[in-house]
Amino acid sequence: MAPDVASIERLAEEPLAVDPGAIEDEFNRIWRDTAAEGYDSSSVRLRVLNLVAVGRGDEAVAAFDAAMEVLPQRHPCRGILALIDESTPRLASSIGARCWRSPAGGRHVCSEEVHLRAPAAQHQELASAVLALLVPDLVVAAWLIGVAPDDELAADVLDAADRVFLDSARLGDPPSALQAIAAVARKHEVEPTDFAWGRTAGWRELVAQFFDGDDGLAQLRRIETVEITCATPRLTSEAMLVAGWLVSRLGLSLADLSCAPDRVEATLYERTRGVTLHVRAAPGGPPLPLQHVRITTPEATRSLELHAESGHLHVRERWADGEARRTVQATPEDDASVLNRSLDALGEPDVYAEARRAALALLGG
């Protein structure tokens, strides 16, 4: 558990009646008992959103638990895990709470957790229980953990969601995964957030920094070649989304394309300026969904490379008369960290949608 997050009370696996009124009463009892025990008179029961995670098996339980360890500090919520579990004979629930303790040991901000389990045959009853437990007038964020958007339970939850979090890297090959996410946005009229996109945040920030300064815009307009590599047998969503991001941000149009499961070669234009793009899968060593980005202009070569063992990004700029190097700690890429950062970005302009469309075009879609 994170050092500044403490569990107030966990009623894990302790069966409760799946009755929204009874669950609300039980939460009220937790807060009353907590205050009576003098845990902290300044504790605050606060919910800024409903987070509904939909999954199957132990992986979903572990991912949800890890997320709820870090969310109370910045995104206190009512967290609901809706789990398809064939070992459970009928719909069952358990509840708990988790609080963030400030470094001074004073104020605590507390989130609520509800675990709901049911066999697949009761997915409709499970979805109904989820909807009945949502806190009114708060954003509903659905998180699909290892389940496809067309899963019956997921589809029921998505109809009530304002935002959906999923991971294109776990939905199949990049073309089908990115198309599936686009279909979710259309069908359910919900904003998708892709964890694969979130894992590229540090890379995109460092690439943008290459072109800071007085002549940054001029240098952007002089890009000749972009090379992106992933250390995997096939292209990854992460590599293609970075490619799509660069194409969309630079306003490039596709002129010529050759693509295969392990490579994309493209010629792009912006007015009379031509840019060559290479995206390649180069397996060898530890698998890395994004290993290397190199951008070349007539004046310089700028590159980022991930060192798998240390988790550091090596940043290099090389000119005719010298070079500059630095090392940066890679941004954490676990689901809990990506979810936390993505919730920070809710309501911001969705550059991801443009990057996804450009990535699909590069994949021949």
C-alpha positions, 0 to 999 in steps of 0.5 A, spaced: 500 500 500 502 507 498 505 510 504 500 515 505 494 511 504 491 507 509 485 503 509 480 505 514 475 499 514 475 493 509 469 488 509 472 484 504 469 478 501 464 479 507 457 478 504 452 484 504 445 484 501 446 487 494 441 493 496 443 500 495 439 503 501 443 497 505 450 499 502 449 506 503 447 505 511 453 501 511 457 506 509 454 511 514 456 506 519 463 506 517 464 514 517 460 514 524 464 509 527 470 512 525 469 519 528 467 515 534 474 512 535 477 518 534 481 516 528 481 523 525 476 529 527 478 532 520 476 526 516 472 528 510 468 523 506 469 526 499 467 524 492 468 527 486 466 522 481 464 515 480 469 510 478 466 503 475 471 498 473 469 492 469 473 486 469 474 478 470 478 474 475 484 476 479 487 481 475 482 486 475 481 485 482 489 487 483 488 492 478 482 496 481 486 495 488 492 498 486 488 504 483 484 505 489 491 506 493 493 512 490 486 515 487 484 518 494 489 523 494 487 527 488 481 523 486 477 521 491 471 517 489 466 512 489 469 506 486 465 500 484 468 494 481 463 490 477 466 483 477 464 477 473 466 471 477 463 464 476 465 461 482 460 466 485 453 462 485 449 469 485 450 476 486 454 478 492 457 485 494 462 487 499 464 494 501 470 498 504 473 505 505 480 508 504 483 514 506 489 519 504 493 521 510 496 528 509 504 528 510 502 533 517 497 527 519 491 532 519 486 532 514 484 525 511 480 525 505 476 518 504 474 514 498 469 509 498 469 502 495 464 497 493 466 490 490 460 487 486 461 479 484 456 475 479 456 469 474 456 471 467 449 469 467 447 475 472 450 480 468 444 484 467 443 484 475 450 486 476 449 492 471 443 494 475 446 494 482 452 498 479 447 503 476 443 504 483 450 505 487 452 511 482 452 517 486 448 522 483 450 528 479 457 526 479 461 524 473 461 516 471 468 514 469 468 506 466 474 502 466 474 496 462 480 492 465 481 486 460 474 486 457 472 488 450 467 494 449 462 489 446 462 485 453 455 484 455 456 487 462 461 493 459 456 495 454 451 496 459 455 500 464 458 504 458 451 506 456 451 510 463 458 513 462 461 520 461 468 517 460 471 510 458 478 508 460 481 502 456 487 500 453 488 499 446 494 495 447 490 489 450 485 489 445 488 486 439 493 488 434 493 496 433 488 497 427 483 493 430 484 495 437 484 503 435 478 501 430 474 498 436 475 504 441 473 509 435 466 504 435 466 505 442 466 513 442 460 513 436 456 507 439 456 510 446 457 517 445 462 517 451 469 520 451 475 514 450 481 515 454 486 510 452 492 507 457 496 506 451 496 513 449 497 515 457 503 511 457 506 515 451 505 522 455 513 522 457 515 521 450 510 526 447 513 531 452 520 530 451 519 530 443 515 537 444 521 540 448 526 539 442 522 544 439 522 549 444 525 556 444 525 562 439 526 557 433 522 551 435 517 553 430 522 554 424 525 547 426 518 543 426 517 546 419 524 543 417 523 536 419 525 531 414 525 524 417 521 521 423 523 514 426 519 510 431 521 503 434 518 498 438 522 492 441 516 487 439 515 482 434 509 487 431 507 494 431 504 496 438 499 501 439 504 506 443 508 506 437 503 508 432 499 513 437 506 517 437 506 516 430 499 519 429 500 524 434 506 527 430 503 527 423 496 530 426 500 535 430 505 537 424 499 537 419 501 532 414 497 529 409 499 522 407 502 521 400 504 514 399 504 508 404 506 501 405 504 497 411 505 490 414 504 488 421 511 489 423 512 496 419 509 502 416 513 506 411 510 513 409 511 519 405 507 525 408 507 532 405 505 539 408 504 544 402 511 542 398 515 540 404 516 532 404 517 528 411 519 520 411 516 516 416 518 509 419 515 505 424 518 499 425 518 493 430 525 490 432 524 485 437 530 483 441 531 483 449 526 485 453 519 487 450 518 495 449 512 497 446 516 504 445 523 504 445 526 509 440 524 516 437 529 519 432 527 526 428 531 529 423 532 536 420 538 539 416 541 542 422 540 536 427 538 529 429 534 529 436 532 522 439 529 519 445 531 512 447 529 507 453 534 503 457 530 497 459 534 495 465 534 502 468 527 505 466 531 511 464 530 515 457 536 517 454 535 524 450 540 526 445 541 532 440 546 532 435 548 538 431 554 538 426 558 542 431 557 538 437 551 534 441 547 535 448 545 529 452 541 528 458 537 522 462 530 522 464 526 518 469 521 515 465 514 516 467 511 510 471 506 506 466 503 502 471 495 502 470 494 506 477 499 511 475 496 512 468 489 512 470 491 518 476 494 522 470 488 521 465 483 523 471 487 529 471 486 531 464 479 530 464 476 536 460 482 538 456 482 538 449 482 531 446 488 531 442 488 523 442 482 522 438 486 526 432 492 522 433 488 515 433 485 517 426 492 519 424 494 512 426 489 508 423 490 512 416 497 510 417 495 503 418 491 503 412 484 504 415 
